């Protein structure tokens, strides 16, 4: 018996492709979805069963009339300006600084790694986080070992909180003296968040924290108040010196010699001369409450009555009340 010959199935060759046709399909996809195709294994409408994956393979291998050595992502990047993550252009410090300057002009501040908005205008899809990553890891033609904050600090003088310069006592005193010349007083806690002129973004709080915690070249255990107390003789309310009866009487005698009167708790001339900011009210409170080394239970009037023979009107008034 003769064997029947099996009929060979005809293999239909796939139609040729052109870049113009692929771009037309991509444009239609973008018009429908608002996005560009990304090697999707789905049929391309109007293409007789083509898929983006098959188109990408043809572009890569050079089949179906295409030259090869390309890809769907490369074609869209070259002909439609679509960002290709696997073929990103080189970055330069000059370009990054131009983008940062434009950001600063628009927003009034400098960009950060997590800046909002993240996308950089006119950059074809760049993000500040991506720029920072390239600077750190040495990607896209950059040397690495840097960051967005470091570049802005070095080239634009922007304060980099991750790499603050060391401080010195001499520099802090220069800033404090300038503050005193402008305002007539010394910086204190209520001025903590004020920026210090000509300091590249320092505040009195950042200076105090460095002194207290031992940051930026300091040993720690200090404060701005202690520094001004030691070097400028500024009264430090957090660490007031001890008082003695002898010292208070000496101040009172000097007051009496000038005015021919004895000071009172609430007299108009409150500041005690030669006392580094003491007031008669504070001295009276210390005598009454037993503060700053004093035993307590006393007052200015009681002290003067006992040691200077001054008539104590408050004691006499209490006596009259008891007699009635």
C-alpha positions, 0 to 999 in steps of 0.5 A: 500500500502506498503511504499518503503524503502528509500535507505540509502546513503553510507557514504564513510569514509575518508582514514587514514592519516599519518604524513609521507604522510602529510610531503610528500605533504608539501615537494611537495608544497614547491618544487613547490611554495618555501613556506610551506602550511598554512591551505589553503582551496585548494585541495592537488595535488595527494591526492584525494581531500584533503585540507590543512584545512582538514589535519590541523583539523585531526592533531588537533582532532586526527582523521583519524589515527592521534594521535591529539593535533598537527597542520599543523604548529606544524608538519612543525615546528617539522619536517621541522624547519618551523617557527611557529608564534603561538609556537615561542621558548623562547628567552634569553638575552644570545642568543640575544647578540650572534646574535648581536655580530655576526651582529657587526662582519659582519657589523661593527655596532650594530643592531637596531630595523629597522636594515637592513637586518631584518632577523637574520641569523641562527635564524630560521626566527627571525627579529630584530624588533620581538626581540625588541618587545619581549623585550619591551612587555615581550614575549617569556620568557623575563621580558619586559620593555626593548628594543634591544637598552637598552640591547646593552647599558647595556651589550655592552656599545652601545650608546642609544640615547633614554636614554642618561646619564646626563652630567656635566660641569666637564666632558665636561671640561675634554674632552675639556682639552684633546682635547686641549692637543692633538691638541693645540686648543679648540673644535669649530663649525668646530669640531661639528661632531667629536667623543669625545674619551672615551665618549661612542659616544658623539660628540661636537654637542651633548654636545653643544645641551645639553647645549643650549636646557637644556638636560641631566641635564643642565638648558639650555641657555648655549653653549660650547663656553660660557662654555669654555669662562667662565672656560678656558678663550677661546675667544667666537666670538659669544659674544665678549666684548665691546671695548673702545678707552682707551683700544685700546690705552693701547694695542697700547702703549704696542706694541710701547714700545716693537717694537718702532713702532705703530701697523697697520691694517695688520701688521705681529704681529696681535695678541694683547698681553693680549687681549684674542685673539684680532687682530689689523685687528679686532680692526680696523674693529670695529673702522671703522664699529662701532662694539662692542660699538665703534661709527664707522667712524674711524680706527687705523691710525686715532685714533693714529693720533688724540691721539698719534700724529702719522703721518697718511699717508692715510690722506695725500695721500687723500689730494694729490689726491684732490689737483690734 
